[in-house]
Amino acid sequence: MFGFMLFLHLTGLMVWLGALLAVVIVVPLLRKQPGAAESNALASRIIRIFGMLAHPAAVVVLLSGVFMIVKMGIGPDKPLWLDLMEKGGGTIILLALVLTGLLGRKARKRLGAAEGRPVALSGYLTASAGFMVLIVSMVLLVSLKI
């Protein structure tokens, strides 16, 4: 069962990071295209699809991670890397779910109300890129097992 949870954990992580990467790359490219109305509609659709892929994947990462930590049964004398993964990783996942959800909803409303004008999405894109950096940093810390 532990192996299956590790598989779910890593698969969820790949889907989550992939969705973040797609949004961070594709949405800014759409702003450079002619025809702002079509670009806005497509950007809104991409943000919605991101939420449909990334948020469930992040929940899978959180739940499978909690299961694996409980299954390990180490107790209070955990190594630093495991403590970082547990507390830091859980915090990153919860913050990412809340912030990208709220900022994505706000961005989609602005895109829908723009009526063909370009819309600034820098807050949403910055948050998505920031969470990518945090996730990859956490993976590095856990991989090094400091």
N, C-alpha and C positions, 0 to 999 in steps of 0.2 A: 504493500500500500504506500509506503514511503517513496518508492521509486515512481509510482504513478503521480503522486503529489508533486514530486520534483519536476516531472514532465509537464504537468499543468502549470507549475510555477514559471518554468522557463518559457513555455509556449505563450502564456499570458504576458510575460515580460516582452517577448519579441513582438507580439501584436500591438501592445501598448506603445512601445517605442516606435514601431513602424507607423502607427497612426499619427503620433506626434510629429515624426519626421515628414510624413506626407503633407500635413497641414502647414508646417513651417516652410516647406519648399514650394508647394503649389499655390497657396493663397497669395503670397507676394508676387508671383509670376502673373497671376490673373489681373492684378492692378495695372500691369503694363500693357494689357491687351486693349485694342479699340473696342468700343461698344460696352460702356460701363454697365448698362442694364443687364446684359447677358452675363457679364463677368460677376456682377453682384449676386445674381441668381445662382450661378455656379459656385461661387465662394460660400454662399449660405448652405447650399446642398453639401458641399465638402465638409463644412463645420458640423452639420447634422450627422453625416455618415461617420465622422471622427468620433462623435459622442457615442454613436451606436456600437462602434468597435472598441474604442479605447476604454470607456468606463466599465463595461463588463469585464474586459481583460484585466483592468486594475483591481477589480473586486476579486477575480480569480487569483491574482498574485497575492493579494492580502490574505484571503482565506486559506490558500494552500500553504503560504508561509507560516501562518498561525498554527495550522495543523502539524507541519513539520517540526516547529519549535516545541510544541507540546509533546509530540511523539519522541523527540530526543530525550526529554526528561532530565535535563541537566541540573535544573534547580537554580539557586541564586549565585552559584559560582561559575557563571558563564564566562567564556573568553570574551575579550573586548570586541572582536569582530562580530560575534553572535549577538552581543548586546546592541551594537550599532545597527546591525541588520534588523533586529526586532523593533527597537524604538525609533531609529531614524527612518528605516524603510516604511514602517507603518505610518509614521507622521507624514512622510512625503506622499504616500498613496492617498491618505485622507485629504491632505491639502490640495493635491492635484485634482481629485474628484470634485471637491467643492469649487475651487477657483476656476478650473477650466469649464466646469458646468455653468457657473454663473457668467463668466466672461463670454463663453460661447453663445449663451442665450442672448446676452446683451448685444453681441456682434451681429447675430442673425436678425435681431429686431432693427438695428441700424441699417443693415443691408436691405431689408425689406422696405424700409421707409425712405431709402435714398433716392428713389425715382430716377435712376440712371446716373446719379452723381457718384464720383469715387468716394469711398468710405475708408477712414483710417482705422486699421485694426491692429495698431501697434501694441496695445495692452494685451490683447489675446495672444498675439504671436510671440511677444516677449515672455509671457507666462508659460506658453507651451515650450519654447526653447529653453527657458530656465529649468523647467521640470525635466527636460531631456538631459540637461547637464547634471542635475541632482541624481537622476536615476543611474546614469552611467558612472558617476562618482561613487555611488553606493555599491554598484556592482564591482568596481575596482577595489574598494575597501574590503569587501567580502572575499573577493578573489585572492587578495594578498594575505588574508587572514592575519591581520595585525593584532 
